[in-house]
Amino acid sequence: MTKAKSCEVTDEFWQRVQTLIPQRQRLENQNYTRKAGGGRKPKDPRLVFEAIIYVLRTGCQWKALPAEPFGSASAIHARFLEWEKAGVFENLWRLGLAEYDDMEGIAWRWQSIDGAMMKAPMARHSVGLNPTDREKKWEQASFPGGRSWRPVVARRDRGQSS
C-alpha cells in the first residue's frame, strides 16, 4: 500500500463533500465530433478529492503527485481549478464553520486572524529533501590544495588607490 493511501477520505466525510461537487454536463446545443472511444473517461471525483487532500497535507507540488494511485497530475490540477472556480472549497469551508459553530460555538462578535508559515507536516517524508539544500557550499569538501575561495588581494576602502 502506498503512502498516498494515507490521505483517503472517510465515507462519512465523502457523503458531505460529494453534494458540493458540480456535475459535469454536456451542452445540448454543442456538436461533439470526436471518434468513438476517443479520449479518457473523467476521473472519479472521490479520487480527485483525495489527490487534492494529498497535495494539501504533504505540501508537494502538483507535478509530484504519485501517478500510481492518482493518475495524471495535470488532470487533477485542472479539476482542482474547475472546482475552485465553482466555489466547492469555499462552500466546504462554510459548512465546516457552521458545523463547528453548532458543536462548540463561535464568538462572532469578536474575531481576530493570525497566520503562520511552516512546512506541511508530511512534506519531507513524501517528497524528499529540498533540491536547493542538498549541497550547500559549507557542507562541500574543501578545495584541493587547502585554499578557500577568497580573493588574493586584501580588502581595501573605496577611497584608497590600488
C-alpha positions as CSV (number, residue, x, y, z in Angstrom):
1,M,0.0,0.0,0.0
2,T,1.4,3.4,-0.9
3,K,1.8,6.4,1.3
4,A,-0.7,8.2,-0.9
5,K,-3.4,6.0,0.5
6,S,-3.0,7.6,3.9
7,C,-5.0,10.6,2.5
8,E,-8.1,8.6,1.9
9,V,-11.3,10.4,3.0
10,T,-13.9,8.5,5.1
11,D,-17.2,7.5,3.6
12,E,-19.0,9.8,6.0
13,F,-16.9,12.8,5.0
14,W,-17.2,12.0,1.3
15,Q,-21.0,11.9,1.6
16,R,-20.9,15.6,2.7
17,V,-18.3,16.7,0.1
18,Q,-20.0,14.9,-2.8
19,T,-23.0,17.1,-2.6
20,L,-20.8,20.2,-3.2
21,I,-19.0,18.9,-6.3
22,P,-20.6,20.1,-9.6
23,Q,-21.7,17.5,-12.1
24,R,-20.1,17.6,-15.5
25,Q,-22.7,18.1,-18.2
26,R,-22.5,18.3,-21.9
27,L,-24.0,21.3,-23.6
28,E,-27.1,20.3,-25.6
29,N,-26.6,22.8,-28.4
30,Q,-22.9,21.8,-28.9
31,N,-22.0,19.4,-31.7
32,Y,-19.3,17.0,-30.4
33,T,-17.2,15.5,-33.3
34,R,-14.8,13.0,-31.8
35,K,-14.1,9.4,-32.7
36,A,-16.0,6.9,-30.7
37,G,-14.0,5.8,-27.7
38,G,-11.5,8.7,-28.1
39,G,-10.1,10.3,-25.0
40,R,-10.2,9.1,-21.5
41,K,-13.1,9.0,-19.2
42,P,-13.2,11.6,-16.5
43,K,-11.5,10.7,-13.2
44,D,-13.6,9.6,-10.3
45,P,-14.4,12.7,-8.2
46,R,-13.5,10.9,-5.0
47,L,-10.1,10.0,-6.3
48,V,-9.6,13.6,-7.4
49,F,-10.6,14.9,-4.0
50,E,-8.2,12.5,-2.3
51,A,-5.4,13.7,-4.5
52,I,-6.2,17.3,-3.6
53,I,-6.1,16.4,0.1
54,Y,-2.8,14.6,-0.5
55,V,-1.3,17.8,-2.0
56,L,-2.6,20.0,0.8
57,R,-1.5,17.6,3.5
58,T,2.0,16.8,2.2
59,G,2.8,20.2,0.7
60,C,4.1,18.6,-2.5
61,Q,3.9,20.3,-5.9
62,W,1.1,19.2,-8.3
63,K,3.7,17.5,-10.6
64,A,5.0,15.5,-7.7
65,L,1.7,13.7,-7.2
66,P,2.2,9.9,-7.2
67,A,0.9,8.6,-10.6
68,E,0.2,5.2,-9.1
69,P,-3.0,5.9,-7.2
70,F,-4.0,9.3,-8.7
71,G,-3.0,9.3,-12.3
72,S,-2.1,12.4,-14.3
73,A,-1.2,15.3,-12.0
74,S,-2.2,17.9,-14.6
75,A,-5.7,16.4,-14.9
76,I,-6.0,16.5,-11.1
77,H,-4.8,20.1,-11.1
78,A,-7.2,21.1,-13.9
79,R,-10.1,19.6,-11.9
80,F,-8.9,21.4,-8.8
81,L,-9.1,24.7,-10.7
82,E,-12.5,23.8,-12.0
83,W,-13.8,23.1,-8.5
84,E,-12.2,26.2,-7.1
85,K,-13.9,28.3,-9.7
86,A,-17.2,26.7,-8.9
87,G,-16.8,27.5,-5.2
88,V,-16.5,23.9,-3.9
89,F,-13.8,24.7,-1.3
90,E,-15.4,27.9,-0.1
91,N,-18.7,26.0,0.4
92,L,-16.8,23.2,2.2
93,W,-15.2,25.8,4.5
94,R,-18.6,27.4,5.2
95,L,-20.1,24.1,6.1
96,G,-17.2,23.3,8.3
97,L,-17.6,26.6,10.1
98,A,-21.4,26.1,10.5
99,E,-20.8,22.6,11.9
100,Y,-18.1,23.9,14.3
101,D,-20.5,26.7,15.4
102,D,-23.1,24.1,16.2
103,M,-20.7,21.9,18.2
104,E,-18.6,24.4,20.0
105,G,-20.0,27.8,19.2
106,I,-18.1,30.7,17.5
107,A,-18.0,34.1,19.2
108,W,-18.9,36.0,16.1
109,R,-18.8,39.4,17.8
110,W,-15.0,39.4,18.2
111,Q,-12.7,37.6,15.8
112,S,-9.0,38.0,15.0
113,I,-6.9,36.4,12.4
114,D,-3.4,35.0,12.7
115,G,-1.1,33.2,10.4
116,A,2.0,31.1,10.4
117,M,4.3,30.0,7.7
118,M,5.6,26.5,8.2
119,K,6.2,23.3,6.2
120,A,3.4,20.9,5.7
121,P,3.5,18.1,8.3
122,M,4.3,15.3,5.9
123,A,6.3,17.2,3.3
124,R,9.8,15.9,3.9
125,H,8.8,12.2,4.2
126,S,6.8,12.1,1.0
127,V,8.8,14.4,-1.3
128,G,12.4,14.2,0.0
129,L,15.0,16.8,0.7
130,N,14.7,20.3,-0.9
131,P,16.9,20.3,-4.0
132,T,18.4,23.7,-3.0
133,D,19.6,22.3,0.3
134,R,21.3,19.2,-1.0
135,E,24.8,20.5,-1.5
136,K,25.4,23.8,0.3
137,K,28.8,25.4,-0.1
138,W,29.7,25.0,3.6
139,E,29.0,21.3,3.5
140,Q,31.1,20.5,0.5
141,A,34.6,19.2,0.7
142,S,37.4,21.7,0.9
143,F,39.2,22.8,-2.3
144,P,42.2,20.6,-3.1
145,G,45.3,22.4,-2.0
146,G,43.6,23.6,1.2
147,R,42.9,27.1,0.0
148,S,39.4,28.6,0.4
149,W,37.7,30.7,-2.3
150,R,38.7,34.1,-1.1
151,P,40.2,36.9,-3.1
152,V,44.0,37.0,-3.0
153,V,44.1,40.8,-2.6
154,A,43.4,42.2,0.9
155,R,40.3,44.2,1.4
156,R,40.6,48.0,0.8
157,D,38.4,51.0,1.2
158,R,36.9,52.6,-1.9
159,G,38.8,55.8,-1.3
160,Q,42.2,54.1,-1.4
161,S,44.0,53.7,-4.6
162,S,45.0,50.3,-5.7
